Structure formats: C-alpha cells, structure tokens
Amino acid sequence: METINASDFKARCLAILDRVSETGERVVILKRGRPVAELWPPTRARAEHPQMELKGTVTVVGDIIGPAVPEDYWESLGHDGAA
C-alpha cells in the first residue's frame, strides 16, 4: 500500500486514479504526516457471490488445515495438558 502527501496527490490525482484502477493497489493519503483518506477501486457490486469481493485480500501465513494447538492440550482426548 502506497502513501502519498495530500499536496502530491492533488498534483498527480488523475495519474494516481488511473494506476489504482489498473492495479487495484490502495493508496493512503496523508495530511501533515497523518492518514486522512484511503483510495481503492470500487467494489464489483455485480459479483455472483458477495464473498467473491474478498478474493485476493487474504494472506495465508501458516497451516490452515492443522489444529491451532497441539493435541496434548485437547481436553476432549483425556490429556491433562502437561507436557
């Protein structure tokens, strides 16, 4: 995600709008170093399934199939949790 000062955004607005439209990249607009707005492409309201709007917004950083904690900590298996 790119950040840009409001004065730079004002000077290059049309080019930035074109880039956001083409790449889908979000741009955060800063005023005095603080975020005041975010710019991103509009949602595709005509999507067949609303959850498709989330496509490409998730990053998998680990095992999404395995358990969140080791089996030793599962009370339902009769373990006492001691390692």
N, C-alpha and C positions, 0 to 999 in steps of 0.2 A: 504494500500500500504506500503510495507516494504522499508526501506532504508538500504543501506549497503555501507561500505567504499570499495574503489576500491581494496585495498590490501586484504580484506576479500573475496571479490568477486573472485579475482584471485585464492585464495587458495581453495575456495569451488565452483568454477564455474560449474562443471558438476552436482553436487547435486542441486544447485540453478536452473539450466536449467531444470532438471527433475521436481522439485517442480512447477516451472512456467508452465510447460507443463501439469502437472496433475491438478493443482488447478486453473489456469488461472489468478492467482494473479500477479499484476505488481510489479516490483522491481526497485527502483531508486538507481542508483549507484553514490556514492559521491566521489569527489576527493578534499581533503583539506576542507571537510565540505560543498562543493557546488555540486549540482546535475550536472552531466556531461552526463548521459545517463539513459534511461528507458528500461527495458526489459519486454516484454509481449509476449504471444503466437501469432503466425501469424494469420492473418485473414483467414477465411474459404472462399476462392475465389469461391468455388463451390456452395455457397448458392443460392437457387432458387430465392430469392428476396434479393437484396443488403441491404435493410433496416434491414434484419434479423441480420446483423452484429452488430447492436446496441442493440440487445436483452441482457438484464441484465446490461446495462450501465446507466440506468436512475433510480433515486430515487424520488418517489413521496413524497412531504413533506406537501402537503395541498390538498384542494379541487380542483380537476382539471375539474370539471363539472360546478360549480357555476361561477358567474361573478367575475372579478378581483376587481371591485369596487362596492360599494352598489348602488342600483337603484336610490337613491336620487341624485347621481351625473351624471345620464344619461340625457344629453340634449335632446335626442330624445323623452323622456317621458314628456317633458314640465316642469320639475322641475328646480328651479333656482339654485340648488346646495347648498342652505343654509340649515344647519341642524337645 
